[in-house]
Amino acid sequence: MGVVQRKELQIIGSSDGYDYQKHADWFFNQIERTPWIEEIFQYEIHYTALEKCFEELSEGIITPLKVFVSYE
């Protein structure tokens, strides 16, 4: 019988004061060591397109579960 591998996502913070900059630093460090982590995002935008993204989400034009927002 083969080896069973499991992947698990954990909630590490919420909007009640979590240090999002610290989380972002951790997350982008993980990307460098875990190339598949970017695959969890179904849609990628630049921060300047946030308003349009929300409009398209509300109108059902796009339906991603996870959106990656680039600030570069």
CHARMM-style PDB file with segment names, atoms N, HN, CA, C and O in Angstrom:
ATOM      1  N   MET     1       0.839  -1.171   0.000  1.00  0.00      PROA
ATOM      2  CA  MET     1       0.000   0.000   0.000  1.00  0.00      PROA
ATOM      3  C   MET     1       0.893   1.246   0.000  1.00  0.00      PROA
ATOM      4  O   MET     1       1.902   1.291   0.704  1.00  0.00      PROA
ATOM      5  N   GLY     2       0.513   2.262  -0.798  1.00  0.00      PROA
ATOM      6  HN  GLY     2      -0.307   2.225  -1.369  1.00  0.00      PROA
ATOM      7  CA  GLY     2       1.313   3.478  -0.917  1.00  0.00      PROA
ATOM      8  C   GLY     2       1.229   4.374   0.304  1.00  0.00      PROA
ATOM      9  O   GLY     2       0.383   4.198   1.180  1.00  0.00      PROA
ATOM     10  N   VAL     3       2.117   5.321   0.330  1.00  0.00      PROA
ATOM     11  HN  VAL     3       2.805   5.464  -0.382  1.00  0.00      PROA
ATOM     12  CA  VAL     3       2.149   6.298   1.415  1.00  0.00      PROA
ATOM     13  C   VAL     3       1.058   7.342   1.175  1.00  0.00      PROA
ATOM     14  O   VAL     3       0.925   7.861   0.066  1.00  0.00      PROA
ATOM     15  N   VAL     4       0.297   7.642   2.193  1.00  0.00      PROA
ATOM     16  HN  VAL     4       0.405   7.221   3.093  1.00  0.00      PROA
ATOM     17  CA  VAL     4      -0.748   8.658   2.094  1.00  0.00      PROA
ATOM     18  C   VAL     4      -0.157   9.990   2.523  1.00  0.00      PROA
ATOM     19  O   VAL     4       0.414  10.112   3.607  1.00  0.00      PROA
ATOM     20  N   GLN     5      -0.303  10.996   1.652  1.00  0.00      PROA
ATOM     21  HN  GLN     5      -0.767  10.897   0.772  1.00  0.00      PROA
ATOM     22  CA  GLN     5       0.173  12.336   1.995  1.00  0.00      PROA
ATOM     23  C   GLN     5      -1.029  13.230   2.211  1.00  0.00      PROA
ATOM     24  O   GLN     5      -2.019  13.144   1.484  1.00  0.00      PROA
ATOM     25  N   ARG     6      -0.939  14.080   3.203  1.00  0.00      PROA
ATOM     26  HN  ARG     6      -0.135  14.150   3.793  1.00  0.00      PROA
ATOM     27  CA  ARG     6      -2.029  14.984   3.522  1.00  0.00      PROA
ATOM     28  C   ARG     6      -1.531  16.420   3.559  1.00  0.00      PROA
ATOM     29  O   ARG     6      -0.447  16.700   4.071  1.00  0.00      PROA
ATOM     30  N   LYS     7      -2.309  17.303   3.026  1.00  0.00      PROA
ATOM     31  HN  LYS     7      -3.189  17.076   2.610  1.00  0.00      PROA
ATOM     32  CA  LYS     7      -2.008  18.732   3.111  1.00  0.00      PROA
ATOM     33  C   LYS     7      -3.109  19.366   3.921  1.00  0.00      PROA
ATOM     34  O   LYS     7      -4.281  19.023   3.766  1.00  0.00      PROA
ATOM     35  N   GLU     8      -2.745  20.278   4.774  1.00  0.00      PROA
ATOM     36  HN  GLU     8      -1.793  20.557   4.900  1.00  0.00      PROA
ATOM     37  CA  GLU     8      -3.744  20.919   5.619  1.00  0.00      PROA
ATOM     38  C   GLU     8      -3.461  22.409   5.702  1.00  0.00      PROA
ATOM     39  O   GLU     8      -2.320  22.819   5.914  1.00  0.00      PROA
ATOM     40  N   LEU     9      -4.491  23.211   5.535  1.00  0.00      PROA
ATOM     41  HN  LEU     9      -5.418  22.878   5.363  1.00  0.00      PROA
ATOM     42  CA  LEU     9      -4.390  24.645   5.724  1.00  0.00      PROA
ATOM     43  C   LEU     9      -4.890  24.968   7.119  1.00  0.00      PROA
ATOM     44  O   LEU     9      -5.852  24.366   7.596  1.00  0.00      PROA
ATOM     45  N   GLN    10      -4.246  25.906   7.763  1.00  0.00      PROA
ATOM     46  HN  GLN    10      -3.464  26.394   7.376  1.00  0.00      PROA
ATOM     47  CA  GLN    10      -4.667  26.312   9.097  1.00  0.00      PROA
ATOM     48  C   GLN    10      -4.989  27.793   9.099  1.00  0.00      PROA
ATOM     49  O   GLN    10      -4.355  28.577   8.393  1.00  0.00      PROA
ATOM     50  N   ILE    11      -5.970  28.168   9.889  1.00  0.00      PROA
ATOM     51  HN  ILE    11      -6.485  27.531  10.462  1.00  0.00      PROA
ATOM     52  CA  ILE    11      -6.263  29.585  10.094  1.00  0.00      PROA
ATOM     53  C   ILE    11      -5.230  30.108  11.088  1.00  0.00      PROA
ATOM     54  O   ILE    11      -5.105  29.594  12.200  1.00  0.00      PROA
ATOM     55  N   ILE    12      -4.493  31.135  10.673  1.00  0.00      PROA
ATOM     56  HN  ILE    12      -4.594  31.552   9.770  1.00  0.00      PROA
ATOM     57  CA  ILE    12      -3.468  31.650  11.567  1.00  0.00      PROA
ATOM     58  C   ILE    12      -3.768  33.068  12.027  1.00  0.00      PROA
ATOM     59  O   ILE    12      -2.964  33.670  12.738  1.00  0.00      PROA
ATOM     60  N   GLY    13      -4.895  33.601  11.637  1.00  0.00      PROA
ATOM     61  HN  GLY    13      -5.548  33.112  11.059  1.00  0.00      PROA
ATOM     62  CA  GLY    13      -5.228  34.937  12.083  1.00  0.00      PROA
ATOM     63  C   GLY    13      -6.621  35.335  11.649  1.00  0.00      PROA
ATOM     64  O   GLY    13      -7.291  34.626  10.897  1.00  0.00      PROA
ATOM     65  N   SER    14      -7.035  36.472  12.135  1.00  0.00      PROA
ATOM     66  HN  SER    14      -6.491  37.048  12.746  1.00  0.00      PROA
ATOM     67  CA  SER    14      -8.341  36.993  11.769  1.00  0.00      PROA
ATOM     68  C   SER    14      -8.259  38.511  11.744  1.00  0.00      PROA
ATOM     69  O   SER    14      -7.195  39.086  11.971  1.00  0.00      PROA
ATOM     70  N   SER    15      -9.361  39.142  11.475  1.00  0.00      PROA
ATOM     71  HN  SER    15     -10.226  38.674  11.291  1.00  0.00      PROA
ATOM     72  CA  SER    15      -9.365  40.601  11.347  1.00  0.00      PROA
ATOM     73  C   SER    15      -9.402  41.318  12.694  1.00  0.00      PROA
ATOM     74  O   SER    15      -9.647  42.524  12.738  1.00  0.00      PROA
ATOM     75  N   ASP    16      -9.170  40.618  13.764  1.00  0.00      PROA
ATOM     76  HN  ASP    16      -8.972  39.639  13.728  1.00  0.00      PROA
ATOM     77  CA  ASP    16      -9.223  41.252  15.085  1.00  0.00      PROA
ATOM     78  C   ASP    16      -7.849  41.681  15.596  1.00  0.00      PROA
ATOM     79  O   ASP    16      -7.554  41.557  16.785  1.00  0.00      PROA
ATOM     80  N   GLY    17      -7.014  42.185  14.688  1.00  0.00      PROA
ATOM     81  HN  GLY    17      -7.254  42.285  13.722  1.00  0.00      PROA
ATOM     82  CA  GLY    17      -5.741  42.730  15.128  1.00  0.00      PROA
ATOM     83  C   GLY    17      -4.525  41.920  14.731  1.00  0.00      PROA
ATOM     84  O   GLY    17      -3.415  42.220  15.171  1.00  0.00      PROA
ATOM     85  N   TYR    18      -4.708  40.896  13.906  1.00  0.00      PROA
ATOM     86  HN  TYR    18      -5.610  40.652  13.549  1.00  0.00      PROA
ATOM     87  CA  TYR    18      -3.575  40.094  13.459  1.00  0.00      PROA
ATOM     88  C   TYR    18      -2.602  40.973  12.687  1.00  0.00      PROA
ATOM     89  O   TYR    18      -3.022  41.882  11.970  1.00  0.00      PROA
ATOM     90  N   ASP    19      -1.309  40.713  12.826  1.00  0.00      PROA
ATOM     91  HN  ASP    19      -0.967  39.976  13.408  1.00  0.00      PROA
ATOM     92  CA  ASP    19      -0.272  41.487  12.146  1.00  0.00      PROA
ATOM     93  C   ASP    19      -0.142  40.983  10.701  1.00  0.00      PROA
ATOM     94  O   ASP    19       0.607  40.044  10.433  1.00  0.00      PROA
ATOM     95  N   TYR    20      -0.867  41.604   9.787  1.00  0.00      PROA
ATOM     96  HN  TYR    20      -1.475  42.367  10.005  1.00  0.00      PROA
ATOM     97  CA  TYR    20      -0.891  41.141   8.403  1.00  0.00      PROA
ATOM     98  C   TYR    20       0.442  41.331   7.701  1.00  0.00      PROA
ATOM     99  O   TYR    20       0.784  40.541   6.822  1.00  0.00      PROA
ATOM    100  N   GLN    21       1.205  42.357   8.061  1.00  0.00      PROA
ATOM    101  HN  GLN    21       0.927  42.999   8.776  1.00  0.00      PROA
ATOM    102  CA  GLN    21       2.525  42.538   7.454  1.00  0.00      PROA
ATOM    103  C   GLN    21       3.435  41.380   7.834  1.00  0.00      PROA
ATOM    104  O   GLN    21       4.173  40.865   6.995  1.00  0.00      PROA
ATOM    105  N   LYS    22       3.384  40.972   9.090  1.00  0.00      PROA
ATOM    106  HN  LYS    22       2.784  41.390   9.772  1.00  0.00      PROA
ATOM    107  CA  LYS    22       4.181  39.826   9.538  1.00  0.00      PROA
ATOM    108  C   LYS    22       3.742  38.565   8.790  1.00  0.00      PROA
ATOM    109  O   LYS    22       4.574  37.760   8.371  1.00  0.00      PROA
ATOM    110  N   HSD    23       2.441  38.408   8.630  1.00  0.00      PROA
ATOM    111  HN  HSD    23       1.766  39.062   8.971  1.00  0.00      PROA
ATOM    112  CA  HSD    23       1.929  37.248   7.893  1.00  0.00      PROA
ATOM    113  C   HSD    23       2.386  37.288   6.439  1.00  0.00      PROA
ATOM    114  O   HSD    23       2.793  36.263   5.894  1.00  0.00      PROA
ATOM    115  N   ALA    24       2.325  38.459   5.804  1.00  0.00      PROA
ATOM    116  HN  ALA    24       1.994  39.292   6.247  1.00  0.00      PROA
ATOM    117  CA  ALA    24       2.759  38.584   4.412  1.00  0.00      PROA
ATOM    118  C   ALA    24       4.228  38.229   4.273  1.00  0.00      PROA
ATOM    119  O   ALA    24       4.612  37.531   3.335  1.00  0.00      PROA
ATOM    120  N   ASP    25       5.054  38.702   5.198  1.00  0.00      PROA
ATOM    121  HN  ASP    25       4.742  39.269   5.961  1.00  0.00      PROA
ATOM    122  CA  ASP    25       6.477  38.355   5.171  1.00  0.00      PROA
ATOM    123  C   ASP    25       6.664  36.840   5.249  1.00  0.00      PROA
ATOM    124  O   ASP    25       7.454  36.267   4.499  1.00  0.00      PROA
ATOM    125  N   TRP    26       5.928  36.193   6.166  1.00  0.00      PROA
ATOM    126  HN  TRP    26       5.286  36.658   6.775  1.00  0.00      PROA
ATOM    127  CA  TRP    26       6.006  34.748   6.310  1.00  0.00      PROA
ATOM    128  C   TRP    26       5.530  34.055   5.031  1.00  0.00      PROA
ATOM    129  O   TRP    26       6.187  33.144   4.526  1.00  0.00      PROA
ATOM    130  N   PHE    27       4.374  34.500   4.512  1.00  0.00      PROA
ATOM    131  HN  PHE    27       3.841  35.239   4.922  1.00  0.00      PROA
ATOM    132  CA  PHE    27       3.775  33.864   3.349  1.00  0.00      PROA
ATOM    133  C   PHE    27       4.710  33.898   2.146  1.00  0.00      PROA
ATOM    134  O   PHE    27       4.922  32.875   1.496  1.00  0.00      PROA
ATOM    135  N   PHE    28       5.269  35.070   1.845  1.00  0.00      PROA
ATOM    136  HN  PHE    28       5.097  35.901   2.373  1.00  0.00      PROA
ATOM    137  CA  PHE    28       6.115  35.177   0.667  1.00  0.00      PROA
ATOM    138  C   PHE    28       7.434  34.436   0.842  1.00  0.00      PROA
ATOM    139  O   PHE    28       8.044  34.017  -0.142  1.00  0.00      PROA
ATOM    140  N   ASN    29       7.875  34.273   2.067  1.00  0.00      PROA
ATOM    141  HN  ASN    29       7.380  34.614   2.866  1.00  0.00      PROA
ATOM    142  CA  ASN    29       9.035  33.425   2.335  1.00  0.00      PROA
ATOM    143  C   ASN    29       8.689  31.966   2.034  1.00  0.00      PROA
ATOM    144  O   ASN    29       9.519  31.225   1.508  1.00  0.00      PROA
ATOM    145  N   GLN    30       7.471  31.558   2.366  1.00  0.00      PROA
ATOM    146  HN  GLN    30       6.796  32.159   2.794  1.00  0.00      PROA
ATOM    147  CA  GLN    30       7.029  30.189   2.099  1.00  0.00      PROA
ATOM    148  C   GLN    30       6.925  29.911   0.602  1.00  0.00      PROA
ATOM    149  O   GLN    30       7.233  28.807   0.154  1.00  0.00      PROA
ATOM    150  N   ILE    31       6.495  30.903  -0.170  1.00  0.00      PROA
ATOM    151  HN  ILE    31       6.245  31.800   0.194  1.00  0.00      PROA
ATOM    152  CA  ILE    31       6.372  30.729  -1.617  1.00  0.00      PROA
ATOM    153  C   ILE    31       7.715  30.329  -2.219  1.00  0.00      PROA
ATOM    154  O   ILE    31       7.781  29.454  -3.083  1.00  0.00      PROA
ATOM    155  N   GLU    32       8.776  30.968  -1.761  1.00  0.00      PROA
ATOM    156  HN  GLU    32       8.723  31.678  -1.059  1.00  0.00      PROA
ATOM    157  CA  GLU    32      10.098  30.657  -2.296  1.00  0.00      PROA
ATOM    158  C   GLU    32      10.480  29.201  -2.036  1.00  0.00      PROA
ATOM    159  O   GLU    32      11.171  28.587  -2.849  1.00  0.00      PROA
ATOM    160  N   ARG    33      10.036  28.650  -0.912  1.00  0.00      PROA
ATOM    161  HN  ARG    33       9.475  29.149  -0.252  1.00  0.00      PROA
ATOM    162  CA  ARG    33      10.373  27.272  -0.566  1.00  0.00      PROA
ATOM    163  C   ARG    33       9.296  26.269  -0.954  1.00  0.00      PROA
ATOM    164  O   ARG    33       9.527  25.061  -0.893  1.00  0.00      PROA
ATOM    165  N   THR    34       8.120  26.754  -1.354  1.00  0.00      PROA
ATOM    166  HN  THR    34       7.933  27.735  -1.404  1.00  0.00      PROA
ATOM    167  CA  THR    34       6.990  25.882  -1.674  1.00  0.00      PROA
ATOM    168  C   THR    34       6.340  26.377  -2.967  1.00  0.00      PROA
ATOM    169  O   THR    34       5.342  27.096  -2.907  1.00  0.00      PROA
ATOM    170  N   PRO    35       6.880  26.012  -4.135  1.00  0.00      PROA
ATOM    171  CA  PRO    35       6.389  26.578  -5.388  1.00  0.00      PROA
ATOM    172  C   PRO    35       4.902  26.344  -5.655  1.00  0.00      PROA
ATOM    173  O   PRO    35       4.277  27.180  -6.307  1.00  0.00      PROA
ATOM    174  N   TRP    36       4.323  25.270  -5.190  1.00  0.00      PROA
ATOM    175  HN  TRP    36       4.831  24.592  -4.660  1.00  0.00      PROA
ATOM    176  CA  TRP    36       2.916  24.970  -5.464  1.00  0.00      PROA
ATOM    177  C   TRP    36       1.952  25.857  -4.685  1.00  0.00      PROA
ATOM    178  O   TRP    36       0.757  25.856  -4.982  1.00  0.00      PROA
ATOM    179  N   ILE    37       2.432  26.618  -3.690  1.00  0.00      PROA
ATOM    180  HN  ILE    37       3.402  26.618  -3.448  1.00  0.00      PROA
ATOM    181  CA  ILE    37       1.524  27.407  -2.852  1.00  0.00      PROA
ATOM    182  C   ILE    37       0.771  28.464  -3.663  1.00  0.00      PROA
ATOM    183  O   ILE    37      -0.352  28.830  -3.317  1.00  0.00      PROA
ATOM    184  N   GLU    38       1.391  28.954  -4.745  1.00  0.00      PROA
ATOM    185  HN  GLU    38       2.304  28.657  -5.026  1.00  0.00      PROA
ATOM    186  CA  GLU    38       0.711  29.946  -5.581  1.00  0.00      PROA
ATOM    187  C   GLU    38      -0.506  29.359  -6.285  1.00  0.00      PROA
ATOM    188  O   GLU    38      -1.374  30.108  -6.732  1.00  0.00      PROA
ATOM    189  N   GLU    39      -0.587  28.055  -6.391  1.00  0.00      PROA
ATOM    190  HN  GLU    39       0.118  27.446  -6.028  1.00  0.00      PROA
ATOM    191  CA  GLU    39      -1.702  27.404  -7.077  1.00  0.00      PROA
ATOM    192  C   GLU    39      -3.019  27.524  -6.305  1.00  0.00      PROA
ATOM    193  O   GLU    39      -4.076  27.223  -6.859  1.00  0.00      PROA
ATOM    194  N   ILE    40      -2.978  27.959  -5.034  1.00  0.00      PROA
ATOM    195  HN  ILE    40      -2.119  28.203  -4.585  1.00  0.00      PROA
ATOM    196  CA  ILE    40      -4.228  28.080  -4.276  1.00  0.00      PROA
ATOM    197  C   ILE    40      -5.054  29.281  -4.741  1.00  0.00      PROA
ATOM    198  O   ILE    40      -6.233  29.397  -4.407  1.00  0.00      PROA
ATOM    199  N   PHE    41      -4.427  30.173  -5.513  1.00  0.00      PROA
ATOM    200  HN  PHE    41      -3.469  30.079  -5.784  1.00  0.00      PROA
ATOM    201  CA  PHE    41      -5.144  31.353  -6.009  1.00  0.00      PROA
ATOM    202  C   PHE    41      -5.680  31.078  -7.404  1.00  0.00      PROA
ATOM    203  O   PHE    41      -4.948  30.612  -8.276  1.00  0.00      PROA
ATOM    204  N   GLN    42      -6.962  31.369  -7.612  1.00  0.00      PROA
ATOM    205  HN  GLN    42      -7.557  31.748  -6.903  1.00  0.00      PROA
ATOM    206  CA  GLN    42      -7.559  31.168  -8.918  1.00  0.00      PROA
ATOM    207  C   GLN    42      -7.548  32.452  -9.761  1.00  0.00      PROA
ATOM    208  O   GLN    42      -7.871  32.419 -10.948  1.00  0.00      PROA
ATOM    209  N   TYR    43      -7.181  33.569  -9.152  1.00  0.00      PROA
ATOM    210  HN  TYR    43      -6.919  33.596  -8.187  1.00  0.00      PROA
ATOM    211  CA  TYR    43      -7.254  34.849  -9.850  1.00  0.00      PROA
ATOM    212  C   TYR    43      -6.186  35.765  -9.279  1.00  0.00      PROA
ATOM    213  O   TYR    43      -5.961  35.781  -8.069  1.00  0.00      PROA
ATOM    214  N   GLU    44      -5.528  36.529 -10.142  1.00  0.00      PROA
ATOM    215  HN  GLU    44      -5.711  36.516 -11.125  1.00  0.00      PROA
ATOM    216  CA  GLU    44      -4.473  37.432  -9.698  1.00  0.00      PROA
ATOM    217  C   GLU    44      -4.726  38.823 -10.267  1.00  0.00      PROA
ATOM    218  O   GLU    44      -5.020  38.978 -11.452  1.00  0.00      PROA
ATOM    219  N   ILE    45      -4.607  39.837  -9.402  1.00  0.00      PROA
ATOM    220  HN  ILE    45      -4.368  39.711  -8.439  1.00  0.00      PROA
ATOM    221  CA  ILE    45      -4.811  41.221  -9.834  1.00  0.00      PROA
ATOM    222  C   ILE    45      -3.752  42.124  -9.202  1.00  0.00      PROA
ATOM    223  O   ILE    45      -3.090  41.744  -8.237  1.00  0.00      PROA
ATOM    224  N   HSD    46      -3.606  43.305  -9.753  1.00  0.00      PROA
ATOM    225  HN  HSD    46      -4.144  43.614 -10.538  1.00  0.00      PROA
ATOM    226  CA  HSD    46      -2.786  44.351  -9.145  1.00  0.00      PROA
ATOM    227  C   HSD    46      -3.701  45.141  -8.211  1.00  0.00      PROA
ATOM    228  O   HSD    46      -4.902  45.238  -8.460  1.00  0.00      PROA
ATOM    229  N   TYR    47      -3.151  45.698  -7.155  1.00  0.00      PROA
ATOM    230  HN  TYR    47      -2.175  45.619  -6.953  1.00  0.00      PROA
ATOM    231  CA  TYR    47      -3.991  46.390  -6.172  1.00  0.00      PROA
ATOM    232  C   TYR    47      -4.816  47.526  -6.780  1.00  0.00      PROA
ATOM    233  O   TYR    47      -5.868  47.883  -6.249  1.00  0.00      PROA
ATOM    234  N   THR    48      -4.350  48.084  -7.870  1.00  0.00      PROA
ATOM    235  HN  THR    48      -3.496  47.794  -8.301  1.00  0.00      PROA
ATOM    236  CA  THR    48      -5.094  49.174  -8.510  1.00  0.00      PROA
ATOM    237  C   THR    48      -6.381  48.682  -9.172  1.00  0.00      PROA
ATOM    238  O   THR    48      -7.228  49.491  -9.553  1.00  0.00      PROA
ATOM    239  N   ALA    49      -6.536  47.363  -9.312  1.00  0.00      PROA
ATOM    240  HN  ALA    49      -5.849  46.706  -9.002  1.00  0.00      PROA
ATOM    241  CA  ALA    49      -7.734  46.794  -9.932  1.00  0.00      PROA
ATOM    242  C   ALA    49      -8.711  46.227  -8.900  1.00  0.00      PROA
ATOM    243  O   ALA    49      -9.633  45.495  -9.258  1.00  0.00      PROA
ATOM    244  N   LEU    50      -8.514  46.559  -7.624  1.00  0.00      PROA
ATOM    245  HN  LEU    50      -7.764  47.153  -7.333  1.00  0.00      PROA
ATOM    246  CA  LEU    50      -9.390  46.015  -6.579  1.00  0.00      PROA
ATOM    247  C   LEU    50     -10.856  46.393  -6.782  1.00  0.00      PROA
ATOM    248  O   LEU    50     -11.739  45.543  -6.668  1.00  0.00      PROA
ATOM    249  N   GLU    51     -11.111  47.642  -7.078  1.00  0.00      PROA
ATOM    250  HN  GLU    51     -10.393  48.333  -7.171  1.00  0.00      PROA
ATOM    251  CA  GLU    51     -12.502  48.082  -7.259  1.00  0.00      PROA
ATOM    252  C   GLU    51     -13.173  47.308  -8.387  1.00  0.00      PROA
ATOM    253  O   GLU    51     -14.298  46.831  -8.236  1.00  0.00      PROA
ATOM    254  N   LYS    52     -12.480  47.185  -9.516  1.00  0.00      PROA
ATOM    255  HN  LYS    52     -11.567  47.572  -9.639  1.00  0.00      PROA
ATOM    256  CA  LYS    52     -13.029  46.437 -10.644  1.00  0.00      PROA
ATOM    257  C   LYS    52     -13.237  44.970 -10.259  1.00  0.00      PROA
ATOM    258  O   LYS    52     -14.240  44.367 -10.638  1.00  0.00      PROA
ATOM    259  N   CYS    53     -12.313  44.409  -9.526  1.00  0.00      PROA
ATOM    260  HN  CYS    53     -11.497  44.900  -9.218  1.00  0.00      PROA
ATOM    261  CA  CYS    53     -12.420  43.016  -9.090  1.00  0.00      PROA
ATOM    262  C   CYS    53     -13.679  42.812  -8.245  1.00  0.00      PROA
ATOM    263  O   CYS    53     -14.425  41.857  -8.465  1.00  0.00      PROA
ATOM    264  N   PHE    54     -13.918  43.702  -7.280  1.00  0.00      PROA
ATOM    265  HN  PHE    54     -13.312  44.478  -7.101  1.00  0.00      PROA
ATOM    266  CA  PHE    54     -15.116  43.594  -6.450  1.00  0.00      PROA
ATOM    267  C   PHE    54     -16.393  43.742  -7.280  1.00  0.00      PROA
ATOM    268  O   PHE    54     -17.382  43.054  -7.030  1.00  0.00      PROA
ATOM    269  N   GLU    55     -16.370  44.633  -8.258  1.00  0.00      PROA
ATOM    270  HN  GLU    55     -15.567  45.192  -8.461  1.00  0.00      PROA
ATOM    271  CA  GLU    55     -17.532  44.784  -9.143  1.00  0.00      PROA
ATOM    272  C   GLU    55     -17.795  43.484  -9.899  1.00  0.00      PROA
ATOM    273  O   GLU    55     -18.932  43.016  -9.972  1.00  0.00      PROA
ATOM    274  N   GLU    56     -16.725  42.902 -10.463  1.00  0.00      PROA
ATOM    275  HN  GLU    56     -15.801  43.281 -10.404  1.00  0.00      PROA
ATOM    276  CA  GLU    56     -16.880  41.669 -11.233  1.00  0.00      PROA
ATOM    277  C   GLU    56     -17.318  40.509 -10.341  1.00  0.00      PROA
ATOM    278  O   GLU    56     -18.091  39.654 -10.774  1.00  0.00      PROA
ATOM    279  N   LEU    57     -16.838  40.475  -9.116  1.00  0.00      PROA
ATOM    280  HN  LEU    57     -16.211  41.170  -8.764  1.00  0.00      PROA
ATOM    281  CA  LEU    57     -17.274  39.443  -8.172  1.00  0.00      PROA
ATOM    282  C   LEU    57     -18.762  39.593  -7.868  1.00  0.00      PROA
ATOM    283  O   LEU    57     -19.504  38.611  -7.877  1.00  0.00      PROA
ATOM    284  N   SER    58     -19.194  40.824  -7.599  1.00  0.00      PROA
ATOM    285  HN  SER    58     -18.592  41.622  -7.591  1.00  0.00      PROA
ATOM    286  CA  SER    58     -20.601  41.045  -7.240  1.00  0.00      PROA
ATOM    287  C   SER    58     -21.554  40.789  -8.402  1.00  0.00      PROA
ATOM    288  O   SER    58     -22.712  40.428  -8.191  1.00  0.00      PROA
ATOM    289  N   GLU    59     -21.067  40.976  -9.632  1.00  0.00      PROA
ATOM    290  HN  GLU    59     -20.126  41.270  -9.803  1.00  0.00      PROA
ATOM    291  CA  GLU    59     -21.900  40.750 -10.810  1.00  0.00      PROA
ATOM    292  C   GLU    59     -21.804  39.311 -11.319  1.00  0.00      PROA
ATOM    293  O   GLU    59     -22.499  38.939 -12.264  1.00  0.00      PROA
ATOM    294  N   GLY    60     -20.950  38.508 -10.698  1.00  0.00      PROA
ATOM    295  HN  GLY    60     -20.385  38.811  -9.930  1.00  0.00      PROA
ATOM    296  CA  GLY    60     -20.799  37.117 -11.116  1.00  0.00      PROA
ATOM    297  C   GLY    60     -19.983  36.930 -12.382  1.00  0.00      PROA
ATOM    298  O   GLY    60     -19.999  35.853 -12.979  1.00  0.00      PROA
ATOM    299  N   ILE    61     -19.267  37.971 -12.799  1.00  0.00      PROA
ATOM    300  HN  ILE    61     -19.254  38.846 -12.314  1.00  0.00      PROA
ATOM    301  CA  ILE    61     -18.424  37.875 -13.998  1.00  0.00      PROA
ATOM    302  C   ILE    61     -17.240  36.952 -13.729  1.00  0.00      PROA
ATOM    303  O   ILE    61     -16.858  36.150 -14.581  1.00  0.00      PROA
ATOM    304  N   ILE    62     -16.666  37.074 -12.535  1.00  0.00      PROA
ATOM    305  HN  ILE    62     -16.976  37.725 -11.842  1.00  0.00      PROA
ATOM    306  CA  ILE    62     -15.600  36.171 -12.097  1.00  0.00      PROA
ATOM    307  C   ILE    62     -16.066  35.502 -10.809  1.00  0.00      PROA
ATOM    308  O   ILE    62     -16.858  36.068 -10.056  1.00  0.00      PROA
ATOM    309  N   THR    63     -15.568  34.291 -10.563  1.00  0.00      PROA
ATOM    310  HN  THR    63     -14.924  33.831 -11.175  1.00  0.00      PROA
ATOM    311  CA  THR    63     -16.033  33.547  -9.382  1.00  0.00      PROA
ATOM    312  C   THR    63     -14.897  32.801  -8.667  1.00  0.00      PROA
ATOM    313  O   THR    63     -15.092  31.662  -8.244  1.00  0.00      PROA
ATOM    314  N   PRO    64     -13.718  33.415  -8.524  1.00  0.00      PROA
ATOM    315  CA  PRO    64     -12.638  32.708  -7.838  1.00  0.00      PROA
ATOM    316  C   PRO    64     -12.906  32.599  -6.336  1.00  0.00      PROA
ATOM    317  O   PRO    64     -13.591  33.439  -5.752  1.00  0.00      PROA
ATOM    318  N   LEU    65     -12.358  31.556  -5.727  1.00  0.00      PROA
ATOM    319  HN  LEU    65     -11.802  30.874  -6.201  1.00  0.00      PROA
ATOM    320  CA  LEU    65     -12.446  31.424  -4.275  1.00  0.00      PROA
ATOM    321  C   LEU    65     -11.344  32.218  -3.593  1.00  0.00      PROA
ATOM    322  O   LEU    65     -11.543  32.763  -2.508  1.00  0.00      PROA
ATOM    323  N   LYS    66     -10.179  32.281  -4.231  1.00  0.00      PROA
ATOM    324  HN  LYS    66     -10.017  31.838  -5.112  1.00  0.00      PROA
ATOM    325  CA  LYS    66      -9.029  32.995  -3.668  1.00  0.00      PROA
ATOM    326  C   LYS    66      -8.477  33.957  -4.709  1.00  0.00      PROA
ATOM    327  O   LYS    66      -8.264  33.581  -5.862  1.00  0.00      PROA
ATOM    328  N   VAL    67      -8.246  35.199  -4.296  1.00  0.00      PROA
ATOM    329  HN  VAL    67      -8.419  35.503  -3.359  1.00  0.00      PROA
ATOM    330  CA  VAL    67      -7.697  36.222  -5.183  1.00  0.00      PROA
ATOM    331  C   VAL    67      -6.357  36.675  -4.620  1.00  0.00      PROA
ATOM    332  O   VAL    67      -6.258  37.048  -3.451  1.00  0.00      PROA
ATOM    333  N   PHE    68      -5.326  36.638  -5.460  1.00  0.00      PROA
ATOM    334  HN  PHE    68      -5.406  36.335  -6.410  1.00  0.00      PROA
ATOM    335  CA  PHE    68      -4.011  37.138  -5.084  1.00  0.00      PROA
ATOM    336  C   PHE    68      -3.917  38.590  -5.517  1.00  0.00      PROA
ATOM    337  O   PHE    68      -4.113  38.901  -6.692  1.00  0.00      PROA
ATOM    338  N   VAL    69      -3.618  39.484  -4.579  1.00  0.00      PROA
ATOM    339  HN  VAL    69      -3.459  39.231  -3.624  1.00  0.00      PROA
ATOM    340  CA  VAL    69      -3.498  40.910  -4.884  1.00  0.00      PROA
ATOM    341  C   VAL    69      -2.032  41.295  -4.815  1.00  0.00      PROA
ATOM    342  O   VAL    69      -1.403  41.179  -3.763  1.00  0.00      PROA
ATOM    343  N   SER    70      -1.492  41.750  -5.926  1.00  0.00      PROA
ATOM    344  HN  SER    70      -2.003  41.845  -6.781  1.00  0.00      PROA
ATOM    345  CA  SER    70      -0.086  42.153  -6.007  1.00  0.00      PROA
ATOM    346  C   SER    70       0.033  43.633  -5.656  1.00  0.00      PROA
ATOM    347  O   SER    70      -0.750  44.461  -6.123  1.00  0.00      PROA
ATOM    348  N   TYR    71       1.019  43.948  -4.832  1.00  0.00      PROA
ATOM    349  HN  TYR    71       1.655  43.276  -4.453  1.00  0.00      PROA
ATOM    350  CA  TYR    71       1.291  45.338  -4.471  1.00  0.00      PROA
ATOM    351  C   TYR    71       2.627  45.799  -5.026  1.00  0.00      PROA
ATOM    352  O   TYR    71       3.166  46.812  -4.580  1.00  0.00      PROA
ATOM    353  N   GLU    72       3.156  45.085  -5.975  1.00  0.00      PROA
ATOM    354  HN  GLU    72       2.718  44.262  -6.338  1.00  0.00      PROA
ATOM    355  CA  GLU    72       4.448  45.451  -6.583  1.00  0.00      PROA
ATOM    356  C   GLU    72       4.243  46.374  -7.748  1.00  0.00      PROA
ATOM    357  OT1 GLU    72       5.212  46.789  -8.384  1.00  0.00      PROA
TER     358      GLU     72
END
